[in-house]
Amino acid sequence: ICGLEETQGHAHSEDCYETQLVCGQEETEPHTHTDSCEVMYFLSGTGVCLDDGVEAAVYPGLCHYCPQGHSHSVVNTGTEPLVILGIVPSAK
């Protein structure tokens, strides 16, 4: 998918990645996309996304969009890994 390469348990390319948040409240750090947007597609697991301070449930089949200049983070609140396919287009 997207020319992904496996590195330390996470597949990635320049603009595309796959990652897993393990159960037990593992989360991504809150961050702002200053140079690009990010699209996350949730493949499995359940969790919560904090999108510019607004909490939203995430689950398989959901697509989340974080526009350039906005912030977000994700936490796994479920009982299985939260698997995410993410796309961060290169800033031009």
C-alpha positions in Angstrom: 0.0 0.0 0.0 1.5 3.4 -1.0 4.9 1.8 -1.5 5.2 1.1 2.2 8.4 -0.2 3.8 8.5 -2.0 7.1 10.7 -0.3 9.8 10.6 -1.1 13.5 7.0 -2.6 13.3 5.7 0.4 11.4 5.3 0.6 7.6 6.0 3.9 6.0 6.9 5.8 2.9 7.5 9.5 2.4 3.7 10.4 2.4 2.0 7.3 3.8 2.4 5.2 7.0 0.7 2.3 8.9 0.9 2.2 12.7 -0.7 0.4 15.6 -1.5 1.9 19.0 -1.6 -1.0 21.5 -4.5 -1.4 24.0 -4.3 0.2 27.4 -4.6 3.9 26.5 -1.6 4.2 24.2 -1.9 7.5 22.3 -0.2 9.8 19.8 1.1 13.1 21.0 -1.1 16.1 20.3 0.4 17.9 17.3 -0.3 20.6 14.7 0.1 20.1 11.0 1.8 23.3 10.0 3.0 22.3 6.5 0.5 19.8 5.4 -2.8 18.0 6.1 -3.2 14.4 7.4 -5.8 11.8 6.5 -6.1 8.8 8.8 -8.2 5.7 7.9 -8.9 3.3 10.8 -8.4 -0.3 9.9 -9.2 -2.0 13.2 -9.7 -1.3 16.9 -11.5 1.6 18.6 -10.4 4.8 20.2 -10.9 8.5 20.5 -9.6 11.4 18.4 -9.1 14.8 19.9 -9.5 17.1 16.9 -8.8 20.8 17.7 -10.1 20.0 21.2 -13.3 18.2 20.1 -13.5 14.5 21.0 -14.8 12.0 18.4 -14.9 8.2 18.5 -12.8 6.3 15.9 -13.5 2.8 14.6 -12.8 0.5 11.6 -13.9 2.1 8.3 -13.8 5.7 9.7 -11.7 8.3 7.8 -10.4 11.3 9.8 -9.1 14.5 8.1 -6.9 17.0 9.8 -6.5 20.1 7.7 -3.2 22.1 7.5 -2.9 24.4 10.5 -5.1 22.2 12.7 -4.2 19.9 15.6 -5.2 16.4 16.7 -4.2 13.3 18.7 -5.5 9.7 18.9 -5.9 7.4 21.9 -6.6 3.7 21.9 -9.5 3.1 24.3 -10.3 -0.4 23.1 -9.2 -3.9 23.9 -7.2 -4.6 20.7 -4.6 -2.7 18.7 -5.9 0.5 16.9 -4.5 0.2 13.4 -4.2 3.3 11.3 -3.3 3.9 7.7 -2.2 7.6 7.5 -1.4 9.9 4.6 0.5 13.1 5.0 1.1 14.7 1.6 4.5 16.3 1.3 4.4 20.1 1.7 5.0 21.9 -1.6 
